[in-house]
Amino acid sequence: MYEGAVQDLIDELGRLPGVGPKSAQRIAFHLLAADPTDVRRLTDALTEVKARVRFCEICGNVSQEPQCRVCRDPRRSDEVICVVEEPKDVVAIERTREFRGKYHVLGGAINPIAGVGPDDLRIKDLLSRLASGVVTEVILATDPNVEGEATSTYLARMLVPMGLTVSRLASGLPVGGDLEYADEVTLGRAFEGRRRIHA
């Protein structure tokens, strides 16, 4: 335990996701040893992001405008919506350059243990977007884990009766992976998503 401001900084850094006590301590001491100009740039960046960045009023992605760049882009199709859990998922999909539709960010996944239910997510906003009748397909791109699967199943049960094409991103074995190290869920999804090989 350290005194005063140093311990306060370690405690605050330790509250960040993925930062444990040791990492928080390392970062704190790095900041203490850093040039004051570098620390000032970091504090300015944090202040700026909190002041200027918001969530898109349409899809929930991060943006400095009322609408994000994807929602503003007239070249993107309004007929297909890809549903993701977090804004970072939008970035991951955009890097593939395969998807030309729009997004809907839920803001998480159903997780009863953590107290997150359907009403805590942006599901009502999604249903409002679908009410116009423009959207014909919804791609469910939630994470391939228990919470993501629960969220995907919940949404599919709600959306399929609406007459929409509802699909789920394929998942399974990664390239370069070994079967012996694959868990049962991953291996099961790989079997479900198998494709026929044509000569």
N, C-alpha and C positions, 0 to 999 in steps of 0.2 A: 504494500500500500504506500502510495505517495501522498504528499501534502497538497491541499487546496486545489489550485488551478490545474496542476498536472494530472491529478487523479480525476478531476471533473472532465478533462479532455479525454482521458483514457476511457472513462465510463461512457461518454457520448459516442466516441468512435466504436466502442464495443456494442452499441445498440444498432449499428449498421448491419444489414444482412450479409452473412458470410464473413464477418469480422469477429474473430474470437478474442479472448483476453490477451493472448500473446501478440496477435497481429495488431490489436489496438495499442498496445504498449509500444511496439516497434514504430507504428505510424506516428504516435505522439512524440517519441524521441527524435524521429526524423524531422518533424515539424519544428521542434525546439532548436535543432541544429541548422535548420534551413535558413537561407538568406531571407530577411524580412520582406523583400520585394516578391519572392516566390510565394510566401505565405499570404501576402496581400492579394496576389493574383488569384489564389485559391478562394479566399474569402469573398473577393469581388465576383468570381464565377458563381459561387453558391448563392450570393445575394441576388445576382442577376437572374439566375435560373428560377428562383422562387418568385421574383417580381414579374418576369416576362412570360414564362412558359405556363400554358394552361392545357386543358384537354379539349379536343375538337368537339364542337357542339353536335356534330353529326355522328361520328364513329367512336369518339373517345380516345383517339390517338393523341400523343403530345404534339403541341403546336404553339407557335408564337402568335398566330392569327386565330380568329374565331373558328375557322375551318382549317384542317391540315392540308398539306400539299396534295395528298392523294384525293381527298374529297373535292378539292378545287380543280383537279385536272380533268378537262373535258374529254381527253382521249381515253380515260378509264371507263370501263363498262359499268353501267348502273344495274345490269341484270344479274350480276353475280356478286355475292357478298361472302367473304372469308371471315369466319368468326374465330378470334384468337383470345387468349387469356389476358395478355399484357402488351403494352406498346413495344417492348423489345422483340416480341414475336413478329410484329409487322416488319421490323428491320430485317429479321432473319429471312422472312419470305421474300421481301423486296430484293435481297441480295441474289436470289435465284434467277430473277428476271423472267420467271415463268408465269406469274399471275398478273392479269391486266384488269381485274375487277376492283371492287372497293372492299373495305374492311369494316369489321365491327369488333371493338375491344370490350370484353366483358368486365375487366377490372379484377380478374381472379377466377377461381374455380370453386365449385361446390365442395365444401369440406366441413361436414358436421362436427368433427372433432375440434376444429378451430373456430366453430360457431359461424361458419359462412354458409348461408343457404341461398336459394335462388333469388330471394328478394334483395340480397346484398349485392347482386351482380346487375349489370346493365341489360337484363333480359327484356324488360318492358320496353326499353328504348329500341331494341332489336325488333320486337313485334310491331312497334309503331312504324319503323322503316319499311317493314314488309307489307303493311296495310295498304300502301299505294298501289300494289299489284305490279309494279315495274320489275321487281326481283323475281327471277325464275329459278335460280339455284343458290343454295347455301352450302358452303364448304365448311365443315367443322374441323378446325385445326387446333384443338386443345391439346395439351401435353399428353403423351402416351403413358400416363401414370394413373393411379386409382382415382384421384380427384378429377383429372382430365376426362377419364372414361365416364365417370358419373355425370359430369357436366354435359358431355357429348350425348350420352343416352337420354338425359333429361330433355335436352333441346330437340333431339331427333323425334322423340315421342310427341313433342309439341308441334313441330314443323311439318312432318310428313303428312298429317291429316289436312294441312293447308293446301296440298296439291303441288308443293314445291319439290324440285329435285334436291334431295339432301344427300351429301356425300361426306365421307370422312377421309382425311389424309391417310395414305397407306403408311404402315410402319412395320418394322420387323428387324431383321438382322442387318447390322451395319457392314459396309464393305470392309474387308480385312478382319472381321470378327471371327471368333471360334465358337462353334456350336456348344461346346462343353461349358462355356462361360455365360451363355445366354440364359436369362431367367425364363420361367414358364410362360409369363404373359407375353414377353417379346417373341418367344418361339411360337406360341399359339397364334399371335398376330401375323407372323411370317407365313404360317401355314394357311391362314385365312386369306391373306393377300397374294397367294402364289399366282403366277401367270403361266399360261400355256405357252410352250415353245413351239414355234412353227418352223418347219424345215425350209 
